[in-house]
């Protein structure tokens, strides 16, 4: 029975308790323990049963309890302190103001762009992501990508960035996991009650719901807008579960990563296109757009459409503006992880954009194709994002290198090392992932600024001043709390599936709070190899029981958690194998799988385990962040050298599994790395943990804990990460946007016209000859003069940059780790050829080489690589006139590109 009228009923709070409402609706409470303690004090049981949701709690708590605390002076004082802390936090974010060079208030565009909307006069950065992991009571995330996005928003707030988040609000979110009696993962989809979550429904001035519409074939789909407030940063989420949408369209925002390919493209259209329309409806004018993965890449199409239809730009001009102000972060280290859509799907759902752009079907599809001539290729969201961004990055140094190789074909004439994909290594939000007692310990000995302190801050040396006993006893308490939680979670899980009384009673005995505890928690994808530790069953049983030691007093136990995607059958099988192993080998007390892994479970594990295990197949872990969270709590890592761990100090802060080898034989790799894991546990991890002094303190282990804190906290922190995005991505992109829109988009029009001229005449350029002053045998630091003559055709010296490219020559005859050196324009000769010169030298001996290249050059280009044009000198086609070496000898042409350098 449907209601004839609905009401949104808000909690009724005594006037004196009104500050609780503001505290509940700003997620600052998630990383402010004074506020969470306040809500816990209000009603501990209700706080936990509400899934740590203060809005639901305030809506269900008894009025009698509210009246009681309204008269409690101690509670009121604590509430007032929390309210003052929030108010101070909202007004004291200063990093952005200190670091933003451009003062937009004094450098506004000279003229207003020809647009019906008011142009931006200050920075606004829009961060698009398919998922956001902010806190347990907002289950609209699946794993690492979402939690990273949530931490990004939290740190953007901490730094005071003018950033807004854009996403979808999923009615069922990601699934809740439970295991059947056979250990097979099952999924439940609890319905999210938006009205009892820390969400604000955005409204028009007349009180009606703010709604936007997006065109789909044959119909409009409507979405309303919800806001989550994360400190100073708003996150706007679109919700299609409303009338007059039909049932299919209402379900667009039903499940995260659910449904078939049509549901997926519906969601990504709503995220990208709907997200841009939503920002406009909210009166926001972003100056930089950040695509967190390729899911939102359709936003570029909508921005271009708006500029064409509202500002009268051509496709080329609008594309230039959009591209100049867009940032793309790829998180995918393998092609299989990229969203691909059949060409006919793109044409069906988005063909109208091709018509608006004035592009043919194949020209439009080429926007998402690596090779525009491959007419059968699918449409790649990552390729679209790459082509539509002026700043592109991977999420660790290793992942940046992997991404440059993976997408090299987009820049076929560039050396892999110069492919314009950089890296910004992920981080984690310190105040969200470090346990409360541990934070209090850091505050006491390091000072309250530790959570945002940089690597060069002297406060990190004070880590060594933390007494060993205090740090260790604090950690032992965290381990004990984890054991209590695991026992309780397992008992509840067993009751829910109707387990026997004996099984439920046995769950109360799992784990030992004094035993070395290894944690493993992540998505159960096969490449993460969750069962690698089980490869040699006899050996792992020996490690668990310490049968090699008298009395077995050096035991080891594992706490494991994670979800497999509902359609990932091999991933589910890994979970089942772990469950069966514990049962079959009577090891259920030593190896425990925690069902329904989420942010709350993660925080307990990274604080309560002793060491963090990670065993991906290198280089398939783009970054990984759970190990960073563990390190911030003082846990050493035990990991394959992949993702972030490859650039950490893995000797002082943990142990590397292997030495970064790559394998062709995966079975052999598993064998080698499983044995390496066992050796490390037996020979290094266990002895260091159990070697105690007279005070029962593992001094060596505590020393490694301190190194993990001191070296990893400042480096793998979203304060550093978001600051890096701002300095390298947002600030330049925003500046480029303001430059592009000046004088009614005059720079964008100029750049688009110039690029058309460039493409028309680029292939007419001829490198006529190259003169090199020295022979093939030279000495280190010996100067070499190089002169070249180039016929630029219809282009001028201002249109190009001419560079020498020098470096060591590999066994295959290629220049490796080359360094470009810009040549100096010297005018023209009598035939109209452009002359360029430069002097170079080599600082290393051995076989060195050089080449010459021509690149585009324009003041408004974000990079000379943006047009994708490079012209290299070809030895067999260029007349190279080697100047005399002083003895009258001239070397043969085939040898002029290499030099044998001696000391």
N, C-alpha and C positions, 0 to 999 in steps of 0.2 A: 504494500500500500504506500503510494507516494504522498508526501505531505502537500497540503494546499498552500502552505506558507512556511518558511524556515526562519530561524532566529540564530544568531551567533551570540551565545551567552558567555559573557566574560566573568572571571572570578570576581566575587564581591569582597573587597578588602576594606577593613577599617581604614579611615583616612590616615592614621598614623603609620600604617603599613604600606602606603602607596609606593614608597621607594622599591618595594619588592617586585612590583610590576616592571619597572624600568630595568631592574637587575635581571629579571627572568628573561626579558625579550632581547637582551644584548648578550651575544655568546662570549663576551669578555669573561663571563663567569667560568667558561670551560678551562681557562688557564689562570684563573685567580682563585687560589684556594681559600682565601677569606670568604669569598662569596659562596663557593660550594659548601664550605663548612657551615655557613649560615643556613642554607637550605637543608642540609643534613640535620642541623640542630632543630629545625622546625618539626621534622618528623623523619627519623632515620629509616624506618621500615618503608614509609611511603616514598622516600627519596630513591630507595633501591628498587621497589616494585614499579615505579614510574619510569624506569630505565634512565634515571638521572635526568629527568625532564622537569625543570622547575615550573613551566607553564601548566603542564598536566597536574603537577603536584598542587599548585595554588588553586586549580579548578576542582580538585577532589578532596582537599583537606577540610576537616570539619570547621564550621564557623566558631564552634566552641574553642577549638585550639587556636584559631586566629585571635579571638578576643583575649585568650590567655596570654599569648606572646605580646599582644599590644600593651599589656600592663607589665611586661617583664623588662625591667630597666637594662639588664645585662644583654638581652636579645636586641633591644632597640639600639643600644650603643654599638653593638656589632654590626647591625644593619646600617646605621648611619656611617660607620667607618667604611663599609663596603661601597655605599653610595658615593661617598667622597672619593674613594679610590677610583671608581668608574669615571666620575666627573673630571678628576685630575688627569686620568689616562686619556680621555677624549680631547683634552685641550693642550696636552704637553708633548705631542708627537713632533719632533723637530728635525729628524734626519733629512727629510725631503727638502725642507726650507734651506738647510745648510748646504745641500749638495746640488741643488738645481741651479745650473749656471744661467740659463736664459730666464729673464724676468719678463714673463709674458704680458704683465700689466703695462709695461713700458714699450713693448715691441709687438703690438697688435698688427694684424694685416692692414695694409694701407687702405684697401677698399673692401667692402663687404662682398663676398661671393654672391653671384646671382642665384640665390636660393630662397625659397619661401621661409626657411627656418633661420633663426638667428645663429650666426657663426660662433664658434667657441672663442672665448677670449682668454682661456687658461687651460692648462693641461687637464686631460681626463683620459685614463687608460682603462680600456675594456678588456677583461680577461674571460675568455670563453672556454668552457670545459664541459664535457658530457656528464661528469660526476664530480661531486664535492664531498669529501669526508671531513666533517667538522667536529662532530660529537656523536656519541652513541644514540642519542634520541632523535637524530635526523638520519635515518638509514637510507640515504640516496647515493651511496657509493658502493663499489665492489671491492676495492683494494688499494694498492699503492698509488695508482694514478689519481684517484679521488682524494686520498689523504694528502698527497702532495699538493693538490689544488687547494684543499682546505688550509694547509699550512702556509701556502702562498698568500692567501687572503689575510691570515692572521699576522704574518710578518709585514705585509703591506700596510696593515693598520698600525702595527708597532712603529713602522718607519714614517708614518704619516703620508703615504703616497695617495694621490687623488685617483684611486683605482676603484672600479666597480666589477663585480663578478656577474657572469651571465651563464645560466644553465637551465635544466629542465627539472621540474618537480614531479617525481615519480610516485604515483598512488600506491604502488606495491613495492617500490624500491628494488633493491637486490634481495635475493631470497634469504630466508632463515634456514640454516642447515640442521638436519638431525640425521642420525644413523639408524638403520633398521637392525634387526637382530644379527644379520650377516655382516654388518659393518659397511653396508652400501649407503652412500650418501643419498638422502632424500631432501626435497625442497618444499618449504612452505612459503607462502607469499602473504604475510600479514598486511592488512590495509592500513596505510598511514592516515591518521586523523589530523589533517592539517590544522584544524581549529584548536587542537590541544598540543600544538608544537610551537616552538619559538619562531613563529612566522607572522608577518604582517601582510594582510591583503591590501594591495595598492588600490586606491580609489580616485575617481575624478573629483573635481571641486564640488560637484552636486551630490557626492556620496555614492554614486553608482560605481560598480567595479570597473577598473581600468582594464580594457581588453584590446588586443590587437588581432588582426586577421592575416592569414597567409594563404596564398592561392595554391591550390592543388588541382589536378585535372578535373574540370567540371564542377568545382565547388570551392567555397571558402571554408577554412578551418579557423575557429576562434580560440583564443587562449587568454586566460586571465593571468595576472602578475602577482606573485608573492615575493616578499622581501625578507631575507634573513640579515640581521645586523650583526656584523662581526667587528666589534670595536668601532672604528670610524668608517669601516668599509661595508657598503651594502652589497649583498648578493641577490640578484633578481632572478627569479625562477618562473618559467612558463608552465602553465597547467591547462591541458586541453580537455580535462574531464568535466565539461560543462555543456549545457544546452546553448545554442541549437545544434551542436555537433552531433552527427550520428554516432552509433556505438563504436564503429571502427575508429573514427577520429577521436573520440573520447579516450580510446585506449592507446593513442600515440604516446602519451606520457604515463603509460601504465607501469611497464617494467624496464629497468635498466638492463641493456644488453639482452633483451628478450625478443621473441618473435622472429619472423623470417626477414628476407632481404628487403621486402617492401616496407615492413615496419621500420627497419633500420634507416632506409632512405627518408621515410616520413619524419623520423625523429631528427635526422641530421638537417633536413630542410627547416624544421621548426627551430632547431637550435641556432643555425647560422642565419637564415633569412628572418625567421621570427625574432631572433635575438636583436638584430639590427633595428627592426621595426619597433621592438619594445623600447629600446634605448631612446629612439626618436619620440615615442609616445610619452616617455617619462621626462622629456625635455633635456635629455643629456646629449652632449656633442663630443664624443670621444675624439681625441687627437692621435691615439695609437690603439691598435687592436692586437691582442695576443691570442693566437690559436694554440691552445694546449692540446696537442695531438690534432689529427686531421679531421676529426668529427665535425668541427664547426666551419670548415673551409668554404662552405657555400656563402658565408657572410661576405666574401669578396665579391661574389656575383651581385648580391643585393646592393652593396655600396656602389658598385659601378652603375647598376640600373638607376639608382636614385640620382646620381650625378648626371647621367644622360638625360633623364626625363625632367628633373627639377632644375638643373643648371645649364642644360643645353650643351654639354660636352660631347665629344665623339668618344667612341669606345677606347681608342688609344689614349686619349687625354684622361678619361676617368680611370682607366687601368693604372696609369702612371701615379695618380693621386692615391689610389687604394694601395697599390704595391708599396709605395714609399712609406706608408704609415702602418704597415702590418708586420707582425712578428710571429714566427712559427717555431714551436718546440716539438721535435719528434721524439717519441719515447720507444720507437719500434726498432729493434736490431735485426729483424729478419723480414723479408718481403711478405711472408705469409701473414704477418700481423697487421697488414695495411688494409683498410676498407677499400674494396673494389666493387664497382657496379657495372653491370652489362651496359653497353652503349645504348641499347634500346630503352633501358630504364631511365637513363639520364635524359634522352630525347623526349620520352613520354612525360616525365615530371618537370623538366626544366627547359623544354624546347622554346618556350616563349621568351626566355632570356636571350637565346641566339637571335631571335627576330629583333628584339630590342637593340641588341649590340650590333646588328647589321652583319652578322657572321653566318657563314654556311654551317650546315650540320657538322661537317668534319672539322671546320675551323673551331667551332665551339667545343667539340669533343677533345680536340688537341690540347685544350687547357688542362686536361687531366691525364694526358698521356706522355710517357717518357719519350716515345718516338712518334711524332705527329704523322709520320707516313704509314704507321701500322694501323690500318683501318679496322682491324679485328680486335685490337687491344682494348681491355676494359678501362673504365674511367677510375683513376686512382685519386682518392681524397688527399693523400700525402703529396702527390705530384701537383695537384691544384694548389695546395697550401705553399709548396716550395716555389712555384711560379708566381705566386701572388704575395710573396713576402720579401722585404728588403733585409731582414735579419733572421737567420735560421740557426738553430742550435740543437745539438744532442745534449744528453743529461749527465754525461761524465766524459772525461778525456778520452777513454777508450771507446765509448759509444760515439763520440764525435768522429773518431777515425773510422769506425765501422760505417757510420752514416755517409761519410765522404766517399767511401768505396761503393756503398750500396746505390747511391744516387749519382755516381760519377758521370753516367751517360747523359745527364742533363747538361753537362759542361764537357763535351767530348774532347776538346782540345786543351784542357787544363790538366796539369799534373794533379794526381789525387790529393796531394798535400795542400793544394791551393783551391780545391773545390770550396766554394763559399758557405760551408757549414762549420760553425765553430762549436764550442761546448761551454755550457754553464752547469757545473756539477750540482746535482740535487742536494737538498739539505732537509732538515726537519725542524719543527718549531720547538725550541727547547722547553719552554714553560708548559707545553702540552704533553710532552712525552716523559719528562723526568719526574719520578715519584715525589710526592709532597715532602716526606722526611729528608730525601736527598736534596731537594731544592733548598730546604731550610738549612741544611748543612753547608751547601755552597754559599748561600746568602751570608751565613755566619763567618765563613773563612775567606771568601772571595769578594764579597760585597754584592749588592743587588743587581749590578750591571753585568754580571757574568753571562746572562742569557743572550746578550747582543754584543759582547766584547769581541774585538777583532783578534786575529792571530798574533798581532804584534803587541797586544796589551800586556803590560807587566803583571796584571792580576793573575794570569795563568801560572806564573811561577809560584804563586801562593798555594797552589794545589798541594804542593809538598808539605805545606804547614798543617794540613789536616791530619790530626793524629791517626795513626794506623788503626788503633783499636776502635776509635769512633767511626771511621769509615767502614770497617769490617762488621762491627756489631749492627750498624744501620743496615748493611746489605743482608746480614743474616735475618733481620726482621722482615725485609722485603721477601726473602725466600720463604719464610714461614707463612707470610700472608698469601703468597702464591699457592702453597700447598693446601692451605685451608680453602681457598677459592676453588681449586681444582676438585677437591673432594666434594664440595658442595655442588658444583656444576655437574659433575658426573652422576651424583646421586639423583639430582633432579631430572637429568636426561634419561636415566634408567627408569625412573618412576613413570615418566611420560610415555615410554614405549612398553610399559607393562612388564618390566623385568622382575625376576624372582626376588624374594626377600633376601636370599643369600647373596645374590649379585649386588644388591643395593648396599648391604652391610659391608661387603668386600671393598666397595668404592671408598669407604671411610678409612681404609688402610693404605690407599695408594700413596706413593712417594714418601720420602723420608726427608724432613726439613734440615737434616745435617749432611746430606749427600750431595756431591758434585752434580749439578743440574745443567744439562745441555738443552738449549731452547732452539726450536726450529718452527717458524710460523711464516707462511706465505701462501700465495695462490698455488694450488696443486696442478700446475702445468708440467708436462713430462720433462721438459728441458731443465726444470729446477731440481730434478732427481731427488725427491723426498725420501726415497727408499735406498739411496746409495749406502747408507750406514748398515743396511741389512744384507749387503752382497755376500759376506762370509758370515753365515749364521753362527757357526761355532765360535768364531773370533769375537763377534759382538757380544755373545752370551758370556764369554770369559771376561770381557771388559765390564759388562753390567754387574756381574757377580763377584768380580775380582777374585776368581778362583786361583789366580797365580800367587795370591798373598795369603799368608796364614791368617785365618780368622776372617778374611774377606772384608777388611776395614777400609778399603779404598774403592768403594763401589761408585758406580756412575748411574745416573737416571736421565731419561729424556722426556721433555714435555713438548708435544707437537700439536700444531693447530693449522687450520687453513681450509679453504673451500676450493672445489673444482667447479668450473663452469657447468651448468646443468647439462649441456650437450657434449661435454668432454668426458667420454667414457674411459679413455686411458687414464685421465686424471683421477676419476672416481675409483678406478681399480687400484691406484697407488694407496689411497686411503684404506681401502678394503684389505690390502696386503699388510699394512701396519697393524690393523685391528686383529687380523688372523694371526700374525706373528706373536702378538702379546698373549693371545689366548692359547695358541698351540704350544708355546714354549713356557707357559706359566710365568710370564713376565709382566703381567698386568699391573703389578705394583711399581715396576721400574720404567716402563714405557707407557706413557699416557697420551691419548689423543683427546684434546678438548674440542667438543662440537661447537659450532656456530661462532667461529672466530670473528671478532669485531674490534672496534677501537678500544673498548674497555678491556677486553681480554689481552689485546696487544700491550696496553700500558702496564698491566700486571706482569706479563711475561718478560718484557724488556727490563723490568726492574728486579724481578725475582729470580730469574735464571742466573747462572754463574758465567756462562759462556754462550755465544750466539753462533749457530752453525748455518752455513750457506754453501750449497753444493751445485750451482748451476753449471751448465756446459758453457764454458767460455767460447765466444764473447756474446752470449745470448742474453745476459742480464744487463739491460741498458744502464741501470744504476743500482736499484735496490735502496731502500731507506730503513728497513727494520733494523739492520745492523748498526746504522747511525744512531738510532734511538737507544739501542742497547749500550753502545759506547758512551753515550751521554750519561747513562746511569752507572758507568764504571765497568761495564762488561767487556772483556776481551772478545774479539771475533776469531772464529776458526772458519776460514772461508777460502774457496777457490778465488784466484786473482781475477776477478771480473767486476765490472761496474765500478762503483765508488771505491771498493776495497783495493783495486789495482793502483790507486793513487794515494792511498793512506800509508801511514808508517806501520806496515803490517808486521814488522819485527818487534817493535816496542809495544804495540797495542794489541797484539794477538799473534796468530799463527797463519801463514799461508799454506793452502793445500796445493802443492805443486809450485811451479815457477813460471806460470803464464804460458804453458805450452798449448799449441793447437794440435788436434788429432784428426786424422782421417778415419781411423778405425775406432768407432764409438765403443765397441765392446772392450777393446784394449784400454781405451781411456777410462772406462768405468773401473776396470780391474786395477789399473795403476793408481787412480785417485782414491779408490776405496782403501787400498792398502796404505797409501800415504795418510789418509784420515786415521786409520787404526793406529799406525805408528805414532802419529802426533799425540793422540789421546793417551796411549800407553806410556810413551817415553818422555813426553814433555808436559802435557796438560795435567794428568793425574798426579805425577810427582810434585809439580809446583803447587797444586791446590792443597795436597795433603801434607806437605812439609810444614810443620808447625814449630814454633819456639816454645819456651817455657810458659808463655801466657796463652798458648793455644792460638796464636796468630800466624797465618800464612804470609809472612812478610814479603816474600818474593811475589806472591799473587797480588797482594795489595799494591805493591810497587807498579805492577802491570796495570792494575785498575787506575791508578793515578795517571799513568801515561795515557791511558785510553781517554780519560776525562780531559787532560791538559792539551793533548794534541788533536783530538777529534771534535770537541765541543765547539771551538770557534770556527773550524773549517767547514764542517758538514752541518751547517746551521742555515735555516732559511733567512735569517737576518742577513747573512753574507750573500746568499743566493739571490734574494729579491733585490738587494742593493745592487748586485751585479746586473740583473735584468734591467733595473732602472738606468744605470750608468751606460750600459752597452746597447740596450734595446729601446726602452721607452723614451728616454730623453732624446736620442737622435731621431727616432721615428716621429716623435711629436714635433721636433724642430723641422724635419723634412715636410711634414704635413702643413705647418704654418707657412713654410716657404712656397709650397706648391699652390696654395690657395690665394696668395697675394694677387692684388690687381685683377680680380675676377679670373683666377686660375691662370694668369699669364705665364708663369714658369712651367706649369704642367703642359700647357699648349705648346710652349716653345720646345720643351723636352720631347714631346710626342712628335712634333714636326721634325726635329733634329734626328730622332731615331728612324723615322721613315727615310729620310735622306741618307742616313748612315747605312741602312740595310740595302738601299738601292745601289750604293756605290762601293760597299766594303770589298767585294770580291774583285774590284778593279785594281786594288792596291798591288804593287809589285816591288819586291825587295831586289834592287838591281845589282848591288854588290856590297861586300863587306871587306874592309881592310883591317888586318890585325898586324901590330907592329913587331911582334916577337915570334921566334920559332917555337917548335914543339917542346923544347927542353928549356925550362925556366926554373928560377929559384923562388922559394917562399918570399912573399912580400915584394917580388919584382914587379914593377909597374908595366902594364900592357895598355897601349893605346888602341882603341877600336873606333873605326869610322864606318858609317854605312850610308848608302844612297838609296832613297826610297821614292818611288813614283806613287804619290797619293791620289792621282786621278782628280776626281771632282771634290775630294775632301781636302781639308787644310791641316796644318800642323796643330791647330787648336782642337781638332776633332779626334786626335789620337795621342797615345802615349807609346813611345818606343823604349823597349827595355832589353838589356842583356840579361840572360838567365844563366847563372854560373853555379857550379857545384861539382861534387865528386861523380865519377863515372863508374857505374856498376859493371858487373861481369857481362851483363846483357847489352852493354853499350848505352844505357840510359843515364841521364843526369838524375841523381838522387838528392833529396833535401836541397833543391836548388834555391838560390837567392836572387831575386830580381834587382837589377840596378837600372835606374832611369837614365836614359841617354839625353843629352842636351841638344836642342834644336839650334842649328847654326845657319839657317837661311836656306836659299835655293841655289842650285847651279844654273848654268846658262840654258840647260834643257828643261828647267822647271822641276827637277828632282829635289826632294827635301833631304838635307844633310844633317846627320846626327853624330855626335862623338861622345866618348866617355873613356876614362882611365880606370882600369880595375887591377886587382892583384889577388893572389891566393894566400891564405894564412895557413893552409895545411898542405903537406906534401902528398905525393901519390898521383894517380891519374885523375886529372881534373878536366872539366869541359865547360864549354859555353855554347849558348845558342842565342838567337835574337827573335823577338816577337813584337807584334804591334797589337795594342789594345785600344778600345774606344776611350774617349776622355770628354767629360762634360761636367760643368760645375754642379748640375742638378742630379747627376747619377749618384745613387747610394753607394755604388761600387763599380769599378771598371768591368767587373764580371757580369753585371746585371743584364746587358744585352746578349750575353752568351757568345760573343764573337772574339776570336783570337786568331791571329795570323802568325805562323812560325816560319822562320827561315828554313828552307829545304836545301841541304848541301848540294844535291844533284841538280838543282834548278837555279842555283845562285852562282854568279861569277864572283869568286872570292879572290881578291888580289892581295896576297900576303906581301907585306913590305919586306924589304931586305933586312936581314938580321945583322948587317954590318960587315959580313964577310962575302956579300954578293950572292949568297945562297937563298933560294926561294923554295919553301916546302911544297910538296904536292897538295892539291886542293883537298883530297880525302882526309888529310890529317889535320886540317886547320881547326877543327872543332874540339880537339882535345889537346891538353898540355900535360907533359910529364913534369911534375913539380918536385924539386929536390931541395934539401936544406942547404 
